[in-house]
Amino acid sequence: MKYTGQVSQWKRQLLDEGIGVFSVRERTQREQDALQTDLFEQIGRLKMELGG
């Protein structure tokens, strides 16, 4: 197989971090991080509109 090294790396990563894929807490934290990023972007745009 041409890509055995890559497949082995993915397998190792899945075994090490796979539980996070199904973890509610992990998903919730990612969602909160994304929301925070969006809010900071909105704040930045509003500050620019206000000249601040």
Secondary structure, 3 states (H helix, E strand, C coil): CCCHHHHHHHHHHHHHHHHHHHCHHHHHHHHHHHHHHHHHHHHHHHHHHHCC
